[in-house]
Structure formats: C-alpha cells, structure tokens
Amino acid sequence: MKELLLLSGLGILSLVAEIINARKLIYPLVIIGLFVNIGLCVGDLGTNETVYGMLKLDNSALAFTILSSLIALIWFIVAKNYFSDETNISDHFSLVLFSLVGVFLLASYTHLSMLFLGVEILSIPVYILAGSDKRNVYSNEAAFKYFLLGAFASGFLLLGIVFIYGGVGSFYIAQIAATSMLPYGLSEPLLIAGFLLILFALAFKMSAVPFHFWAPDVYTGAPTSITAYMSTLVKIGAVAGFYRLFVGVIAVYHNYNFFESYTTILLIIALLTIIIGNVIAATQTNIKRLLAYSSIGHAGFILLGISMIRPIVFYTVWYYLLAYCIANILAFWVLIIVEKQTQSENISAFNGLAKRNPILAGTMSVGLLSMAGIPPLGGFFAKYFVLLDVIGRGYMLIAVVVILISLIGVYYYFKIIIAMFAKEPAESSTLSVGSFTKLIMILVSVFLLIIGLMPDYFLNYFF
C-alpha cells in the first residue's frame, strides 16, 4: 500500500508544483521517490500484504514493481531533456508517474476490476504522451492511432471480464481459478470466451501478433523518449497483468486442467510474434521502426515463457524483462543523442559512430548484443531460460524454430554494429556527451553484464 501511495503522491505533487511554482524541485524529488519506492518494495518482500482484498503485494508483485521503478529511474535520466519545456513539465511528469501507478495495479491485482483500472491508468497517460510533440503531425497520428486501437482493446478486456463474471459469478481471480476446477464453473462457454477476450486485449498491450499493427507506427511517430518508455515500462505492465491472470493463479491452485487448453493458443501467438517481429525488423532502415519490430519479437519470447505455465515461469519472465528493458533503454538512449545531433533516425546516422564517440558506440553495442542473445550478457541467459522451459515441456521442434528465427535478430542487430565500427562517418565532427551521461551509460552497461554473469543471484533473492 505504501508503494501505491508514494507513486500516486509523486504524481499529485508534480501537478501541485506547477501551482506553487516549484518546477525545478520535481525532477530530484521524483528520482529520490523512485529510490525510496524500490527500498519499500525490498522491505515488503515476503509480507504478502493485501489491500482491501483487491490487491496482493506478494513477491511477484513486488518484483515487478521493483523492476518498473528501476527502469523508470533509468528512463528519467535518459529522458531528462524531454522535461526541459517549462510550459508542460508538470503535465509530463504527472502523466508518467500516474502510468507507473497503472503498472503497480497490474502487478498486484486480485480482482478483475483492478485489472481493468490498471490497464486504463497505464494506457490513458501514454496516449497523451505519444502525441506530446504537438507540432509533429506524425506524433499526433501516433496518439490518435494508439488511442483508437487501445479503446477497442479495452472494450475486449471489459467484455471478457463481464463474460467471466457471468460464467463464474465472481471477479476475484482466486475464486475464478477454484470454481473452474468443477471443471468449468457455472458456464463453460462464457468462461472460455471471457478468457479469450482478455487474452486478446492483453496481447494488444504487449504488441503481440496479430495485434501488433499499431506498434511500428506509434513507436515511430511518438517522441523518441516516449517510444523508449512505451517499449519498456508499458510492456512491463502488460506482461505483469498477463502473468498475474494466466500463471499466478495456476501456481497457487495448481489448476492446470482448465488453463492447459490455452497453451496451444499462447504458443501459436508467441511463435507468430517471434517470426513476424524478427523477419520484418530485418528489412528496416529506420532505427526506431527496427527497434519497434524488435520489441514485438521479444514480446513473443515473453509469451513463449508464459505459455509454459509453471511456477518457475515467474523468474523466467521477470529476468527476461529485466535484461530486455535495460538493453532496450540503452539502445534508445544512444538513439536519442544521435537523433538530436544528426536530425536522423536512419541507420546511416550511425555510420562511423565509434570514431565520433566511442562511449556511444560501445553502449549501443552492449544493448544490441544483449538483445541478440550474445553471451555473457543478460539477454543470452534470458533466452536460455525460456528455451530451457520450452525443451523441458517437450516442445523440442518449437525450440529449434525459435533458435533459427533468433539468428535473424542477430543479423539486423549486427547490421547496426557494423555501421558503427566498419563504415566511414558522413561527418568527421565528434558527438558531444556530458560526463555524467557517460558515467551512467557505463554503469548501466556494466550492470547488464553483471546480470548475465550472475543470473542465479536474482533467482535466489526472490524465491
């Protein structure tokens, strides 16, 4: 409960700061607040606090909250220039912080009404943030498209919740799981339709195939800083909500009979997402669009992990999100700097980057190599743990297909690395980066290496 109050209080404080003319205090207060939030979550591990029977702060919820706070902390440092507009600074801070409240609700809900509230509290601020570059027609288009398609997804989610209530007579996911052991509750057709609709709605939020069409256009049109936010923190919220419903209950009640029927659907969606995301990413020359399709491919890997439906899946999914989000935000950080100084998002803007700024080239390489799954970085073990689960469940053919498709990811990531190190720059001038930025880039890159070298540490910490 303390975490919810802290995040909400920071969002309200950001709005009040505009009135009391304390804009300059918002940024340091938010950074300190996120550190405090991580500390509160660590202190609450193992307590299993419940909030009015609607939320439960178990270890999985707190771990997702720690992850979202950590990534938000890094993102605020990455996007510092995004908050330089004095006229909108309070609005931007409050929107980001309120969307973090949505992530918290999605990570901890035990009641389906809180699932719906979490999705909406997460999504509505991001609709606005996607169109925050008001003078850019592509930003306006991105916001409109995201809002329109997001409204349809919310409709599916709400209808699915209604169907489940009609089939079981309860909004509590624990009672739904227990009732479905009869084996299908009061009404099998309503229960199945309800879960399918919720699955489709959350797949949209994760940008999983075939609900991915919005992602490339929205990611490309939105301000790059907001694209970095959508591809990391929004994905954490969507995955947390998905995990909570389709795996969290199963791990407690061991009710595999009903939910096993969804494994085939999840596997199909996951495979299509991995294949389409990676294949189309390989054809892109715009870095933002390439990273958008890359994000779709990684969403497929996460869904593949969730579809294994085992208690250990929590660690697999959480660790994958940790490695992916850090690597992705590093890549976007370099893109933001290069885009600002070259006015280009094309791969050609990265030609000879190693000569123009070795720190930027090194940071970008670490992020890309991790997302490609190159050892000993975190991304390698993230994919390894997912594939280990897949093979453990006997899906050897699926594991082989996924490994082969992942080689396409290696190709398009290395395409950028080759441009940075092997091609001549269009301009000989250096790209300037502040000393503090260089230091944080190095520290985050080293952290990505550490989580790859010590993956068992995180497993032992949360289990």
Rosetta blueprint (number, residue, H / E / L):
1 M L
2 K H
3 E H
4 L H
5 L H
6 L H
7 L H
8 S H
9 G H
10 L H
11 G H
12 I H
13 L H
14 S H
15 L H
16 V H
17 A H
18 E H
19 I H
20 I L
21 N L
22 A L
23 R H
24 K H
25 L H
26 I H
27 Y H
28 P H
29 L H
30 V H
31 I H
32 I H
33 G H
34 L H
35 F H
36 V H
37 N H
38 I H
39 G H
40 L H
41 C H
42 V H
43 G H
44 D H
45 L L
46 G L
47 T L
48 N L
49 E E
50 T E
51 V E
52 Y L
53 G L
54 M L
55 L E
56 K E
57 L E
58 D L
59 N H
60 S H
61 A H
62 L H
63 A H
64 F H
65 T H
66 I H
67 L H
68 S H
69 S H
70 L H
71 I H
72 A H
73 L H
74 I H
75 W H
76 F H
77 I H
78 V H
79 A L
80 K H
81 N H
82 Y H
83 F H
84 S L
85 D L
86 E L
87 T L
88 N L
89 I H
90 S H
91 D H
92 H H
93 F H
94 S H
95 L H
96 V H
97 L H
98 F H
99 S H
100 L H
101 V H
102 G H
103 V H
104 F H
105 L H
106 L H
107 A H
108 S H
109 Y E
110 T L
111 H E
112 L H
113 S H
114 M H
115 L H
116 F H
117 L H
118 G H
119 V H
120 E H
121 I H
122 L H
123 S H
124 I H
125 P H
126 V H
127 Y H
128 I H
129 L H
130 A H
131 G L
132 S L
133 D L
134 K L
135 R L
136 N L
137 V H
138 Y H
139 S H
140 N H
141 E H
142 A H
143 A H
144 F H
145 K H
146 Y H
147 F H
148 L H
149 L H
150 G H
151 A H
152 F H
153 A H
154 S H
155 G H
156 F H
157 L H
158 L H
159 L H
160 G H
161 I H
162 V H
163 F H
164 I H
165 Y H
166 G H
167 G H
168 V H
169 G L
170 S L
171 F L
172 Y E
173 I H
174 A H
175 Q H
176 I H
177 A H
178 A H
179 T H
180 S L
181 M L
182 L L
183 P L
184 Y L
185 G L
186 L L
187 S L
188 E H
189 P H
190 L H
191 L H
192 I H
193 A H
194 G H
195 F H
196 L H
197 L H
198 I H
199 L H
200 F H
201 A H
202 L H
203 A H
204 F H
205 K H
206 M L
207 S L
208 A L
209 V L
210 P L
211 F L
212 H L
213 F L
214 W H
215 A H
216 P H
217 D H
218 V H
219 Y H
220 T H
221 G H
222 A L
223 P L
224 T H
225 S H
226 I H
227 T H
228 A H
229 Y H
230 M H
231 S H
232 T H
233 L H
234 V H
235 K H
236 I H
237 G H
238 A H
239 V H
240 A H
241 G H
242 F H
243 Y H
244 R H
245 L H
246 F H
247 V H
248 G H
249 V H
250 I H
251 A H
252 V H
253 Y H
254 H L
255 N L
256 Y H
257 N H
258 F H
259 F H
260 E H
261 S H
262 Y H
263 T H
264 T H
265 I H
266 L H
267 L H
268 I H
269 I H
270 A H
271 L H
272 L H
273 T H
274 I H
275 I H
276 I H
277 G H
278 N H
279 V H
280 I H
281 A H
282 A L
283 T L
284 Q L
285 T L
286 N E
287 I H
288 K H
289 R H
290 L H
291 L H
292 A H
293 Y H
294 S H
295 S H
296 I H
297 G H
298 H H
299 A H
300 G H
301 F H
302 I H
303 L H
304 L H
305 G H
306 I H
307 S L
308 M L
309 I L
310 R L
311 P L
312 I L
313 V H
314 F H
315 Y H
316 T H
317 V H
318 W H
319 Y H
320 Y H
321 L H
322 L H
323 A H
324 Y H
325 C H
326 I H
327 A H
328 N H
329 I H
330 L H
331 A H
332 F H
333 W H
334 V H
335 L H
336 I H
337 I H
338 V H
339 E H
340 K H
341 Q H
342 T H
343 Q L
344 S L
345 E L
346 N E
347 I H
348 S H
349 A H
350 F H
351 N L
352 G L
353 L H
354 A H
355 K H
356 R H
357 N L
358 P H
359 I H
360 L H
361 A H
362 G H
363 T H
364 M H
365 S H
366 V H
367 G H
368 L H
369 L H
370 S H
371 M H
372 A H
373 G L
374 I L
375 P L
376 P L
377 L L
378 G H
379 G H
380 F H
381 F H
382 A H
383 K H
384 Y H
385 F H
386 V H
387 L H
388 L H
389 D H
390 V H
391 I H
392 G H
393 R L
394 G L
395 Y L
396 M H
397 L H
398 I H
399 A H
400 V H
401 V H
402 V H
403 I H
404 L H
405 I H
406 S H
407 L H
408 I H
409 G H
410 V H
411 Y H
412 Y H
413 Y H
414 F H
415 K H
416 I H
417 I H
418 I H
419 A H
420 M H
421 F H
422 A H
423 K L
424 E L
425 P L
426 A L
427 E L
428 S L
429 S L
430 T L
431 L L
432 S L
433 V L
434 G L
435 S H
436 F H
437 T H
438 K H
439 L H
440 I H
441 M H
442 I H
443 L H
444 V H
445 S H
446 V H
447 F H
448 L H
449 L H
450 I H
451 I H
452 G H
453 L H
454 M L
455 P H
456 D H
457 Y H
458 F H
459 L H
460 N H
461 Y H
462 F H
463 F L
